């Protein structure tokens, strides 16, 4: 294709509240820094003009191949400049970009392709953008829907789109897919208006206007809402510099994030709960990085646990980390991102609650100083962000403060519905409220999350939250942080569910350095009973890579339950501890 461009002045093109600031910045400040990318051991700055030039080539590419306004374009790209540019390029072309994860060596490839073939059959895209090496496999996955697969290098010869295809605030901006821990991933459709309204509100909650020279650092995958919103679309829209590394580069060397904070004086970063524990344990003791620039290191995506913060603060306090820098957020793709966020002026509040009151799904009772194991420590997720209301739904009605139930949310940045799934969209609503599927309560105007409704295991009438079990295992020697799963299996002998734990070893240099599986299992049993008051019916200590993860990196309870039953065959009847290779 020719490199010639159209002659229409981009400034005269109709826009929307999300794209207009990008076009203005491209026109007025093309030399401003968009992002510093880590690739092949090097940090490479990318200015905004170069970013938009690449985005315009992707826009031209998809239009050349027949993209029509409002069509969904899945993006399966490695974490590089093209992954960012293609997303905006599809927007400029009037399409709806949707990030999907790319396969990696640590995934079950058969599961990956099975899930994505099903997803493509549901979405029915006409175009898919991916990296060149994946084109042949991707063509097989989309053959049934007849989609055209475009390798990223084909944008090199495309004519850059000069004038964006007109889109309005009410139009769908993007499709964000769920983790897919059970069944088909649900596509969350978000309008341009919803995205902009949310970014404006979250900006206030983060007090970004009061921060001197904000810089966002991230290793988070873009196909997850935490990475997409906090570490791409928000800094892009607000004009904040981004420091970005591939998730697999961070996995190989977790200290890379701390190095980036020091080198680029990053002020904001977001992490799932397990990453706080992981960094505390694996960063070399001899290393040291200045973390004094951090204003907010925000825990999100998983239930936030006080123990993870305590471990991180103890490990890195001497590195200049301010106590108030560790923050929490409750978020979901259906509200674009944040539902609640702690104030950056103080550390999140820790609340001790009587465990029985939570397990009974009734009124919350604060724990007394002598309750010990009967108390559960919860970390506040802060008050709702501006423009958002949070309530609790139970027994078909909204409850007041200090009542345990399903968290419900109302906001003007709500999603438009699940893509081509009217049944799921309808089930998620109670009038104007969105039912999140999360169990929690509101206390003194702040949101506390206990777990997921689907992750409640009922053992002899006692409600046990899987996340509580898994959190109790974070300090067990011989278990890789974040690589344990708890689920319930029905026992005909007891007439109730029984608690099962499968935990994965970390990679070890040699077998003789591994802790015996029986010792690990005994430790797991003790920790679990201390945390939730229920013994494990079965414990399995498995080798690295055994556990099945979703394509967004979360442990899949459904798939691991299937694998457990297929490998061990029998229902648990008494505590056992065996190593599975």
C-alpha positions, 0 to 999 in steps of 0.5 A: 500500500502507498504511504500517502495520507488523506488531505482532510484536516484532522482538527475538523473531524468530529470526535468524542470526549475520549478521542478529542484530547488525544487528537489535540495533544497530537496536534499541539504536543506531539513531542510529549512523552507517551510511554517508556517501554521495557523490551529486550533489557532496554528502556525505550521512550516513545513520544506521543506523535510516534504513538499516534502515527502508529495508531493511524496506520492500524486504523488504515489497515482495518479500514482497508479490510472492510471494518464497519463502524461498531464492529468488534476487533479482537487484539491478541498482541504481545505487550509492546508499542503495537498493542497500545497503538492498535487499540487506539487505531481501531477506535480511530477507525470507528471499531470496538477494540477488545484485548485478549491474552496471547498464549504463553509457555506456562498455560495449558495451550489446549485450554487456551485455544478451546476457550478462544475458539468458543469466544470467537464463535460468540463474538463473531468478529470479521477481523482479528489483529495479532502478532505475526507468529501467531497468525496460522494458529489464529486462522484455525481458531477463527475458521468457523466464523470466517474472520480475516486474521491480520498480522501486526506487520501488515500495518507497516505498509498501510496508508495512515488514516488522517480523519477519524471515523466519527463516533459519539459518547454514546457509542461503544468504546471497547469490549472488556472480557471477564476472567472466564473462571467459569464458562464463557467469558462475558464481554463488558461493553463500555461507551465512550461517555462511561469511560470518560465519566469514570476517569474524571471521577477516579482522577478525583479519588486519586487526588491526581491534581495534587500530585507533582509530576504523576508517573504510572508504572505497570507490568499489568496485562492490558487484557485485564481491566486493572491494567487496561484502565489504570495503566493505559487508558487513564494515563493516555487520556490525562496525558500522564507518562507511562512506564510499561513492562511486559507481564512476563518480564516482571514474572522473570524478574519481579524487582524490575517494577521497583527498579522502574519506580526508582529510575523514573520516579513513578508515583502510582502503580496497581498490583493484585494482593498476591504480588505484594507477598511475592515481591516481599519474598523474592526481591534479593535481600542485597538489592535496594531501590528508592521508593520514596516517589510512590504516592499510591501503590494500590492493591486491587483485583483480589481481596485485599489482605492486611497480612500482605500489606504488613509483609510488604511494609516490613520488607521495604520500609527502609527503602523510603516507602511511606506508610500511606502509600499502600492503598486499596481499591475495589473495582470491576470492569462493569463500572469501567474500573474503581467502585471505591478507593481509599484516601491517599492521606492515610493507610487503609483502615483495618477492621476486626470482625466477628467471623460468625457474623460474616459467615451467617450473612447477617448483621456485622459484629465487631470483634472484641480484643479476646476473640482470637481465632473467632475474629477476621481482619479485613482491610477497608477498600475506602469510600465509593469514588465520586459519582458511585453509590454502594449498597448491600443486597440480601433476601430480595431487598437493599440492606443498610450499613453493617449488613453482610450481603451481595455488594450492589453498585449504582453509577453513571459509568455503568457498562452497557450490558454483556455483549450478546448475552441478554440473559446474563445482563438481566440477571446482573440487575436489581432495578437500577442496581448492578449486583456484583457477585461479591460478598461484603458490607459497608461500615462507616461509609467504607466498603469491605469485601469478604469474597465471591458468592460462588466461592463460598464453600458450605461445610456442615452448615458453616460458610467458608470463603475460598479466598480466606483459605487461600490467603491463609496459605501465603506464608507457608514455606514451600508454596508459591505465592498466589498458586493455591486453590481451595474448593468444595466437593460434596461428600455423600458420607457427610451429606455436606461439602468438604474442603479441598486444597491444592497448592503448587510448589515454587520452582526449585534448583534441585529436588533435595532442596524441596520441603517434604510434601507431608510437612507442607500439607501439615502446615496447610492443615494447621493454617487453614484450621486456624484461619477458618475453623474447618479442617481440610478433607484433602490436601494435594501438594503439586509440582510447578505448572500443575494448576490451571490459570485463566487467560487473565492469570487467575486461578480457575476453580472450575478447571482445577476442580475438573483436573483434581477429579480426573487425576485423583478420581475419588471424593475426599473422605479423610485428610490426605497429603500426597504429591502430584507430579 
